[in-house]
Amino acid sequence: MASFVDRAGLQLKAGNGGNGAVSFHREKFVQNGGPDGGDGGRGGSIVFVADRNMHTLMDFRYRRKYAAPDGENGGAARCTGKSGAELVIRVPVGTIIRDKETDQVVADMFEDGERRVLLQGGRGGHGNARFATPTRQAPNFAKPGQKTEWREFVLELKTIADVGLVGFPNVGKSSILSVVSAARPKIANYHFTTLTPNLGIVSHKGISFAMADIPGLIEHASQGAGLGFSFLRHVERTRLLVHVVDISGSEGRDPVEDYRTINRELSRYGDLNERPQLIAANKMDLPGAADNLARLEQEAGVKVYPVSAATGQGFPALLDAVVELMQTLPEMERFPEVPFDPEPPVTGYEVVKEDGIYILKGPSMENLVGTVNFEDYESLQWFHRTLRRCGAIDRLRAAGAQEGDVVEIADMSFDFIE
């Protein structure tokens, strides 16, 4: 069990953008060179890639934090900083990625080789060369790179298979998989021999499909009893369920009651009870099986396929039914995804008055302060014009700010001047 992990939490951070440079051209015999500060490089992005050679999320058990490299700062002579490299994270096919804050699916890694950019790196800041105008020929300020934040996600591996074998522990699901496919799962006469889903490829009458042996369910599995959530998670992808019942009652349980119990658990976990289902009555070679078979057929109201994994009897008819039914079923579908925007555009800011101080709150204001060289008069003039242009001066006045009142943005304080 330690080697199979199908759920993991991750903390991810894209790279920060590099800062723009403040630089002026220096050359022999050129007394007043113009601004030539380059832009900062873009931060590295976080990219997920689906890999069919991976079968577990074990890699994320001991490492849960991943950060992409930052972009480099801009340089002189209009040199743009180097962008941060992408951080590629490989996950098994069938992995879904949820935003932990909203619990919504933001990516379904459904196909081998599928590539998804989950977090974009921060934009690089503009160098002072970008701020030169005919009236401002020597800007002594630049723009910092965009800063990114840590975000939390949850990875869930949901096995991709056409057919899922479900049933109580020790009813013979692994044995059936070993009979109809080349898979060789662990088989033993005790409960929970299978602790992870096993996959096998079944070929019957020229048609091939993937079959998964889902570890045994127990009563109240849908509420988390045993390892219920972990098991039921792998049933969600299947197009067809084969409900395996120990028809001999060799475990001391009633096979008819087993059938009812498993269906109750499937109905409590989403709509799994509505999934097309066939019934395989296993262990027909044991005493008492024939009597229980008649009872189960009467309870289920549908055809039950008697089989014996020990002797190999009954499987052609079961596989005929599986192939016939699968040809009428739709293909597996992706989980619905919600568009994920980790850096929504800043549409505004707010003015708050605390202890006589007017505070401009909002990422847009904090980012603006980072672009200003408060020791340069021209930069201060540009800052004041920007505040007026974005309406901050009018909003401060509407909030009651008077000439000489203290205004605060981030960790900077200054007097209100109209």
Stockholm file with secondary structure:
# STOCKHOLM 1.0

chainA/1-418         MASFVDRAGLQLKAGNGGNGAVSFHREKFVQNGGPDGGDGGRGGSIVFVADRNMHTLMDFRYRRKYAAPDGENGGAARCTGKSGAELVIRVPVGTIIRDKETDQVVADMFEDGERRVLLQGGRGGHGNARFATPTRQAPNFAKPGQKTEWREFVLELKTIADVGLVGFPNVGKSSILSVVSAARPKIANYHFTTLTPNLGIVSHKGISFAMADIPGLIEHASQGAGLGFSFLRHVERTRLLVHVVDISGSEGRDPVEDYRTINRELSRYGDLNERPQLIAANKMDLPGAADNLARLEQEAGVKVYPVSAATGQGFPALLDAVVELMQTLPEMERFPEVPFDPEPPVTGYEVVKEDGIYILKGPSMENLVGTVNFEDYESLQWFHRTLRRCGAIDRLRAAGAQEGDVVEIADMSFDFIE
#=GR chainA/1-418 SS CTTCCCEEEEEEECCCCCCCCCCBCCBTTBSSCCBCCCCCCCCCCEEEEEETTCCCCGGGSSCCEEECCCCCCCCSTTCCCCCCCCEEEEEETTEEEEETTTTEEEEEECSTTCEEEEECCCCCCCCGGGGCCSSCCSCCCCCCCCCCCCEEEEEEECCCCSEEEECSTTSSHHHHHHHHSSCCCCCCSSTTCCCSCEEEEEEETTEEEEEEECCCCCTTGGGTSTTHHHHHGGGTTCSEEEEEEETTCTTSSCHHHHHHHHHHHHHHSTTGGGSCEEEEEECTTSTTHHHHHHHHHHHHCSCEEECBTTTTBTHHHHHHHHHHHHTTSCCCCCCCCCCCCSSCCCCCCEEEEETTEEEEESHHHHHHHTTCCTTCHHHHHHHHHHHHHTTHHHHHHHTTCCTTCEEEETTEEEECCC
#=GC SS_cons         CTTCCCEEEEEEECCCCCCCCCCBCCBTTBSSCCBCCCCCCCCCCEEEEEETTCCCCGGGSSCCEEECCCCCCCCSTTCCCCCCCCEEEEEETTEEEEETTTTEEEEEECSTTCEEEEECCCCCCCCGGGGCCSSCCSCCCCCCCCCCCCEEEEEEECCCCSEEEECSTTSSHHHHHHHHSSCCCCCCSSTTCCCSCEEEEEEETTEEEEEEECCCCCTTGGGTSTTHHHHHGGGTTCSEEEEEEETTCTTSSCHHHHHHHHHHHHHHSTTGGGSCEEEEEECTTSTTHHHHHHHHHHHHCSCEEECBTTTTBTHHHHHHHHHHHHTTSCCCCCCCCCCCCSSCCCCCCEEEEETTEEEEESHHHHHHHTTCCTTCHHHHHHHHHHHHHTTHHHHHHHTTCCTTCEEEETTEEEECCC
//
